[in-house]
Amino acid sequence: MLKNKLCLALCCALPIFSGCTVGPNYTKPEISMPVTYKEVQGWKVAQPQDQQTRGAWWEIYQDATLNRLQQQVVLSNQNIAQYVAKYEQAAALVSQAKADQYPSIGATGGATRSEQSQAKPSNSYSAKASLSWELDVWGKLKRTVRENQASAQASAADLANATLSAQTTLAKDYFALRVLDKRIALYDKTIDTYTRYRKVLAAKYKEGVIAKSDLTQAEQSLYSAKSAREDLVWQRAQYEHAIAILIGKMPAEFDLPVSQAALPKPPSIPLTLPSRLLERRPDIASAERSVAAANEAIGIAITGYFPDITLSGSSGYSASSLSNLISAQNLLWSLGASATQTVFDFGANKAKVKQARAAYDASVANYKQTVLEAMQNIEDYLAEGTSLSKEVQHTSQSLAAATETARIIRNQYNAGVIDYTNVASTEATRLSSEQSLLQLQSTQLQNSVALITALGGGWQSSDLPK
């Protein structure tokens, strides 16, 4: 009964000694955000603007293979697995800090047999329970919990950012590979055409109808196209290897078959307001949560100026006979309190507080810089997207003109008006224009992926664990 009273007395002391928290209260740093984006003029914005694909943002491209690969990234990517482990570690620290706010209860039991000179051996038995409780008078433990909670949320945001980064890289690599499929197929078609030209010209040269320079020009075009094709083949292989690593597989275990399906058109991307960007990017959320953790660290350092107060108590039984150990006459108990205070530390704690404040200032600067860089990302991708649309339009017109020119020159050559050098030149120009158009389409798709990522990829700070 006395042991129960001891526990009750210590529990009742909690509200008496936990009403004070020293140190600064946290206020989220203010950042002045623009009303709209500078480069939004001319950008085709999806409606409504306040909507964005949640979670599986890549589904906007409507590519089943890409969807399947993205699912494997979350499950098997080893870089993401590292961030998962780091978050679990941070979450465990929160649980540990919460446990420190409560009493530590222990139990001991013992039996000894001893003998003194010219005395009979004697036995001693004991059973005791002890309790120790550090009172959070100055809010040190409370701030430690909040610091670890903010750090765990920052870790969760880092995990989301790492996941988004891996998903973005996969989408970019995938689209680059699919465009290479198109470009390689174009070279295959061109090589087939050049091969037929060479065969015809070889026959004409044998008959003495044409000069040898026409044949060698055709051979030059053929072998040049073959060389350029091989350059694209190894590039495709590297993208395929990179995708394998992103989904957690050995390159030798992964194969992505060639596809000649039509490339997706760059989607119309919903643009969130700049002010909402603070809630939509995991890297910004991580930086802000780090500021909150640094603020709590200041309060923890300030508590070093105040004494640590601990309540302790024990209750149990001690007797020479085990049979009557648990009895009123063998009851022992104690109750006490202690306060520990550093009298003079030569400015050590003052330095800790100064260090904590400097760390807070650094985290605020990092937070603001992260926001600035996020805004730069979006403005860059908006400007690039607008220019790319115009580039694609102009290159398409250039390709149409080059194709018509090549047709006219071939007809003139067949009529014997000009030599084959003109045919080779116009064919090279047409091939270059078509390859340039495909490369621009690749850049356009990757820019759209980058813009979606810069806008947060559908992530929101409300996704952070509470």
Phi, psi and omega in degrees: 000319181295324178297321178296320179295322178299312179298319181296319180296319180291322179294322181291341181282343185304307183294341181286323188252012184236028184262000185240134175228112181273157179105170185284142172283147185279133172231127181299129180302137180275137177228128179280115181255143178292161181288323181215176180273144181296318188266017183286340179299129179087354179274133178279110186258133178290151178246144353284154186288338183272011178251146175206147180306125180267133175074266185279069184296334183292343180294347178296339180273350175055051178237112185297322180294317177298318179300317181293320180293321181296325178295326180286335179300311183296325184280326193236351182292125186285332176295318177295321180301325177296318180289328175298315180296321179295322178293317179299324177296315180295321179295324178294326177295327176297314179299320179295317180295322178295321180296328181293345179282349185249163182297150173260120185247131180230163179221139179226150175216145183205158176217130180228152174231126184226161180214131175255165182303129177058034177225154180289149175301144180232151179251153177218128180237146179213151174214118187224153172237138181231154181219134178227135186219116174276115182284132181274063185295320186257005177083015181298312182292322179297317179292326178297319177298313182294323177297314180292326177296315179296321178295321178294321177294321176298320178295321177295321177293323176298321177298314178297322180291320178295321178296314179298321179295317179295319179295321179295314179299319179298313181299317180296313180297321181296313181292323177298320179294317181294325176291323176297324174303317180294317183291321177294319178298323178295319177294322177301317179294318181294317179298321177297319179294314180297325179296318179293321176301314183298320181296316180294316182292326177297320178294319180293322179294322179297327179278352181080019183278327183236164177282156180297332181298328177295318180292315181294327176296320178294320178295321178300315180297319181296309184288330176295319178293320178297319179296314180297324178297317180297327177297323178284330181297314181288330175297318178298319180300320180294320177296321179296319177295319180297320178295321178302315180295321181298328179261014173076031180238155172290141179307325181291341182264002187232138177217130178246103185302150178296140179228138176248022176295153181299139178291143177292146176280143178305125185285159171283121188257127177293131179259119175281158178294147179306324181295331180279349181298330181297337181257358189247348181252125182295330179291325176291318179298320179297317180296320180292320179293329176293325175297316179299318179296319179295326177296318178294328179296329176297312179299320179297318179295323181295327180296347177294343177282348187245156183287150171272125182249128183231132172261141179219154178198158177212153179208141180180196184226147176217130182204165179271352181231134182289333185293326182244028181299312182274088178207157185301322184290342180258009183286135175233144176205159176207153180214131182206171178219148179220150177230131180242125182220131175284124183280314181211122183236017178058032176085011182297314182290325176300321178293323177297317178296316179298318178297318180296320179293321178294321178296323177296314179300321179294321180292325176296316178298319178296320178298313181293322178294322178298319178295316180300316180293326177296317178295321178297317178306310184295314180299320179298314183289327176294314179296316180296319181297319180296315180292323179297322178301318179289322178299315180299318180297313181292321180292325176297320177293321178295320179295319179299319179292319180295323179294318178293321178298316180298322178296316181296315182296321178297319179297319179294322179293316179298332178276356178081015183281323183230168179268177187288342180302319179294323178296313181299319181295314182289326177293320178296320179295316179297316179297318179297320180295319181291321177294321179296322179295317178296320179295322177294321177296324176296313179297323180295316178295317180293326176295322179294322177296316181297322180292317177301318179295317180297333178273001176106353178061025181089359180279152175221151182296340177293346177284348180294143177295144182274000000 
